């Protein structure tokens, strides 16, 4: 600060992110004493309904005065204020270049949790020590993978990517083991650490497989967290996209099945495997979860059953209230494979036979004319008009051609549908080289119709390996690394940040 009798620190509890649809439902601020302020806010938005955040802020120097505001109204003598748009102005006397330190603890449970977290993690006022502790923590984390070769820029890019991958899920339980769960109730468990913010559709493909290698202990806690959230949810559903202790229900599938089954398959078994399997099985057989009833009955999700009021095909193609029917079907088949894998490991032969057979349901949407998976009626009639290179609301954040390779669990099955390995090679060559008009999709990082800015494309370069053409995998993976990752602070325009994390 400069030399001044009016040096201020502002605490804005009413701040919200308009672009994310976030809004503050209620906030609270309390001046506890001249070095301690605490506050609370309850927010809501697409990403988190009723998200609780408590904080305590401790200051290294007493403030001489304070001012609380509610919208434009000022309160000089009040110690506490509540509302949606509230702020606290703390005024200090400072000398030239004087530093004021602030320590903040947060909790989703209560003020006591926030204070315990603060005292547990930063009990002292040594800023340099805190900075060094953070550096040491990240050095330990990033040293889990050691690379050699390449140049300095490539090493920087690699470790930046590893840093990004290590940002979530994040620890959500307090120092005393308490946490607020998806039903907004508080629980306590000191036997493991509870995590939240699982962007599962984005991260089951790459991040969690990485975690099974470098985060085996945390992966065990991830699985326990997902299972507890499932048991605490009123409908007993597995988490879809839990964020900040709440469930957003964003995206499709039930890919917690992938995280759990993969962990168990890879020997991370510090959780109750039978409890985990029953959660997966219950979800897979649920008749009320996101059109699984149609999926089970017909072997795919017919778009005209999901949207019975849409009679005209052209009108449906322009309907933005997307049903994502093809994407849902394909991703359910992958989840079925995950359930089958765990059933097999646990010796549940009948269940294994049922789910491994159902994991082949993707074949019901294979369009032989186009070599992709296409939407169709319950009568098995194909949707017309149809263009595999144009947007359709039957797909999730991708074009039909990008979901053509979404049988990660059964690549050979897709090869057979196409007519052999040469047919798959031709399809892949076309995918990477066919001219892609910029208006065809809103995600960046394009190489032909490959879109590195979103997840459904990420595994596709490796399919060349499967058919014995590793040099093509090498070519495109090097091209992706060399052209789509740079050592600067500017990302690719139009990219999905979470997608880049999982990449």
PEZIVEN-V276862 format. One record per backbone hydrogen bond with DSSP energy under -1.0 kcal/mol. CO is the residue of the C=O (numbers start at 1). NH is the residue of the N-H. If there is no record, write none. Layout:
[[CO,NH] [CO,NH]]
//
This chain:
[[1,97] [4,94] [7,92] [9,90] [11,88] [17,22] [18,21] [23,44] [26,42] [27,83] [28,40] [29,81] [30,38] [34,63] [35,59] [36,32] [36,33] [37,57] [38,30] [39,55] [40,28] [41,53] [42,25] [42,26] [43,51] [44,23] [51,43] [53,41] [54,107] [55,39] [56,105] [57,37] [58,103] [65,91] [67,89] [68,75] [69,87] [70,73] [73,70] [75,68] [79,31] [81,29] [83,27] [85,71] [86,13] [86,14] [87,69] [88,11] [89,67] [90,9] [91,64] [91,65] [92,7] [94,4] [95,98] [101,60] [103,58] [105,56] [107,54] [110,114] [111,115] [112,116] [113,117] [114,118] [115,119] [116,120] [117,121] [118,122] [125,127] [126,130] [127,131] [128,132] [129,133] [130,134] [131,135] [132,136] [133,137] [134,138] [135,139] [136,140] [137,141] [138,142] [139,143] [141,144] [142,145] [151,155] [152,156] [153,157] [154,158] [155,159] [156,160] [157,161] [158,162] [159,163] [160,164] [161,165] [162,166] [164,167] [170,196] [174,177] [177,189] [178,174] [179,187] [181,184] [185,181] [187,179] [194,172] [194,173] [196,170] [198,200] [199,202] [199,203] [200,204] [203,208] [206,210] [207,211] [208,212] [210,213] [210,214] [211,215] [215,219] [216,220] [217,221] [218,222] [219,223] [220,224] [221,225] [222,226] [223,227] [224,228] [225,229] [226,230] [227,231] [228,232] [229,233] [233,236] [241,248] [242,198] [243,246] [246,243] [254,257] [255,259] [256,260] [257,261] [258,262] [259,263] [260,264] [261,265] [262,266] [263,268] [264,267] [267,269] [272,276] [273,277] [274,278] [275,279] [276,280] [277,281] [278,282] [279,283] [280,284] [281,285] [283,286] [289,292] [291,295] [292,296] [293,297] [294,298] [295,299] [302,305] [302,306] [303,307] [307,310] [312,316] [313,317] [314,318] [316,319] [320,322] [324,328] [325,329] [326,330] [327,331] [328,332] [329,333] [330,334] [331,335] [332,336] [333,337] [334,338] [335,339] [336,340] [337,341] [338,342] [339,343] [340,344] [341,345] [342,346] [343,348] [344,347] [347,349] [348,352] [349,353] [350,354] [351,355] [352,356] [353,357] [354,358] [355,359] [357,360] [358,361] [360,363] [361,364] [362,365] [363,366] [365,374] [367,371] [372,367] [375,383] [376,303] [377,380] [381,377] [387,390] [388,401] [392,395] [393,324] [394,326] [394,327] [399,403] [403,406] [407,410] [410,414] [411,415] [412,416] [413,417] [414,418] [415,419] [415,420] [420,424] [421,425] [422,426] [423,427] [424,428] [425,429] [426,430] [427,431] [428,432] [429,433] [430,434] [431,449] [437,440] [444,453] [445,452] [447,450] [450,447] [451,454] [453,496] [454,457] [455,458] [457,460] [459,462] [460,463] [463,467] [464,469] [465,468] [469,472] [469,473] [470,474] [471,475] [472,476] [473,477] [474,478] [475,479] [476,480] [477,481] [478,482] [479,483] [480,484] [486,488] [492,495] [496,500] [497,501] [498,502] [499,503]]
//
